[in-house]
Amino acid sequence: PKSMQGRSVTALMAGQALPPRPAYGELLPAPSWKHAAKMVVSGDGKHKLIYRISDRQWELYDLGADPEERKNLYGKNLPIEAELKEELTRWMEVDLAD
């Protein structure tokens, strides 16, 4: 149904590859991390963008070069930044519309 998020995996079951798509996530506050956040990982798995809702801060990581997410690249005007921000914003708008 249209109310469900996801995609068909029929091609995958037939042995065909699925085209890469971004993966979205929601992070909830915890004792060691006091933020609510939404995030997206690029379809190729190389970059992650996080929006911390609680303090309106953005974080961008190059997961290949920095798998421990220690160097925030947000604000460096990398092309992937705008692409992932658009993806995440679109997902958040859909999520918030419910």
Steps between C-alpha positions, in 0.01 A plus 500: 500500500606861444496559875799268543857610442733270311540343161442176321773239526356284223803565277735401782314173550546434127879542538518855369669789679293780646610855424659669804274721709562716806426352842323713762507476875373662814710535813333541837646659812691269735690555826830529313359710212233760581383575146214406271621475140420383150763371260560374150778282359572542130396218268863401448559490876786753485345797681269564796311821576348552845262776607485536877147630554556584866764768425451551123852389412615315187777242472645349182746211496704326231455142621775363276769739625356545850304189608501611866331829405753727669533774235181694430513623138175695510540856373790418266262531201567150370256401222380202705397737780229668292387168352460328836343806662235503228440125548472529877280808488262330258482192725446711811217693334327175408557364850377818668191516278351185656 
